[in-house]
Structures are given as C-alpha cells and as structure tokens.
Amino acid sequence: MRKSRFTESQIVAILREGEAGVSIDELTRKHKISRATYFNWRGKYGGVSVSELKRMKELEAENAKLKRMYAELALENTAIKDVLSRKL
C-alpha cells in the first residue's frame, strides 16, 4: 500500500479547516488533493482529534502484539498436546 504524503495529524488539521468553513474546492487546491481523497479522509477521520488518533494507534499496536503472543502460545500448546498424544 502506498504511503500517504500527509501524516494523520495533518489530515485531521485539513479536515478541521473544512469544518471551520473553508470551501472544499479551496481546500483541495491548497493542499493538492482530490475531492475523493477529502471525502475518504472525512469518512475515516471525521470527528477524531489528534489525541484520539494517537490513542487508537497505540491500541492497534498493543492489539497486534497480543495477537502475536496468542498465536505463539496456541502453536506451543498444540505442539505439547501432539507430543503428549504420541507418548500415550
């Protein structure tokens, strides 16, 4: 997936400009983005503050870490059960 030219905090700032009353045409020209990009961002980041966005990223990272830990433990558990079943 292609990396965006804008960070998430910059995207939130652009959306805040739009909420403040700046026209969409002016925003898209100023930041050199398409109308579709603006509306996609608004759908994804609309109503989110920068602090909420950072917290969401932290939670996603923690969730990914926990999923990896669970996968490792499940694999280990399966291996142990396999070994025990062979001994009986």
C-alpha positions, 0 to 999 in steps of 0.5 A: 500500500502506498504511503500517504504524503500527509501524516494523520495529524495533518489530515485531521488539521485539513479536515478541521479547516473544512469544518471551520468553513473553508470551501472544499474546492479551496481546500483541495487546491491548497493542499493538492488533493482530490475531492475523493481523497477529502471525502475518504479522509472525512469518512475515516477521520471525521470527528477524531482529534489528534489525541484520539488518533494517537490513542487508537494507534497505540491500541492497534499496536498493543492489539497486534502484539497480543495477537502475536503472543496468542498465536505463539502460545496456541502453536506451543500448546498444540505442539505439547498436546501432539507430543503428549498424544504420541507418548500415550 
